[in-house]
């Protein structure tokens, strides 16, 4: 019984320490740990609309540039390859989570509407539709 109480005390102490550590680490930005820093105002988000192929980001980089990704172990994360060959990273939100995480869209053409963040190839999707 005494051992159980000591073990429970250690677990509670570790939980409190972990909670304080994670609270401090993520306090400045509301959860992501980015330190509350913002991207330069010059890189304002601009509206975009384009057609693209849905690809697995890891598999594409592995095949094309020898990246050491392990999608079969950790999962596939979809990205977009636009008609000009650029690869776009998708910010996850309610409108894009299915597109990012679903195998249903892999290899399919989609039409995207959203915002492009200046100085990046990152898009926040507002909506998308499959292109037949």
N, C-alpha and C positions, 0 to 999 in steps of 0.2 A: 504494500500500500504506500509506504514512504517513497519507494522508487517511482511509483506512478505519479505521485504528487510532485516530485522533483522533476520528472520528465515533463509533466504538464507545465510547470513553472518555466522550464527552459524553452518550451515551445511558445508560450505566451511572450516571453522576453524577446525571442527571435522575431516573432510577428510584429511586436512593437518597434523594434529596431528597423526591420524591413519597411514598415509603414512610414516611419520618419524619414528614412533614406529615400524612398521613392517619392514621398510628398515633396521633399526638398528638391529632388532632381527634376520633377515635372512642374513645380510651382509656377515658374515664370511664363509658361505658355498655355496652360490649361490642359496639359496631359501628354504632349508628345516629346518633351525634353529638348526642344529646339532652342531653348534659351531665350525665347521671346524676341529674337532678332527678326527683322523684316527684310524682305528683298528690297533693293533700291527702288525708289519711286519711279525711276525712269523705266523700269521693267513692268509697267502697267499691263494688266490683262486686256487682251484685245479679242473681240468676237471673231470666230472662225467657223467655217463650214467646209467640209471636204469629204471625199470618199477614200476609204482605206480598207486594207485587208486585216483581219484580226489574226495576230500571230502570238505564239508563246515567246515572250521576251528572252527567257533563258535559252530555249532551244535555238532560236535564231542567232543569238550571240555565240552559242557553242558551235553551231555549224559554220557560221560565217567568219568568226574571229577567234575560235579556239577557247572560248570562255569555259571555265571549269564548273559549270552549273550542274545541279543534280535534280532536275525537275521531276524525274520519276520517283525520287525519294521525298522531296520537300513540296512538290506540287507545281503545277504550271500556273504562271501569271501572265495573262494576256496583255498585249500592247497593240499598237496600231502601226501598220506600214503604209504610208501614204503613197499615192501614185508616183510621186517624185523620188521614192525610195527612202525617205526619212522615216525613222522609227520614233514613235510618240509614246511617252509614258502617260498613263491615265491616272489622274487623282481619283481616289475612291470616294464616292458619295452615293446617295440613294439612286441616282440615275445611272451610275456606271458600275455598281458592284457586280451585277450579273454579267456584264460584258467582260469584266476583268477576271472573274473566277469561274465562269461556266465553259465547259468543253463544247457546249452546244454551238458556240459562235466561232470556234477555231477554224481557220481557213476560209471563212466567209467574208464577203464584201459588205461593208456597212457605210451608211452616210451619217456623218457626225456633225452635230451643232454644239458649240460650246465656247469656252474662252481659252486662248493661248496665253501663257505667261511669258512676257518678253524675256529674251536672252536664254530661253529654254525651248525644249521640245516636249513640254508638259502641257496637257490639256485637261481642263475641267469640263466634263461632258454635261450638257444640259439635256440633250436627248439624242437618240440614235435610232436608225431603222435599217433593217436588212435590205440590201440591194439585190434584186432578182436578176 
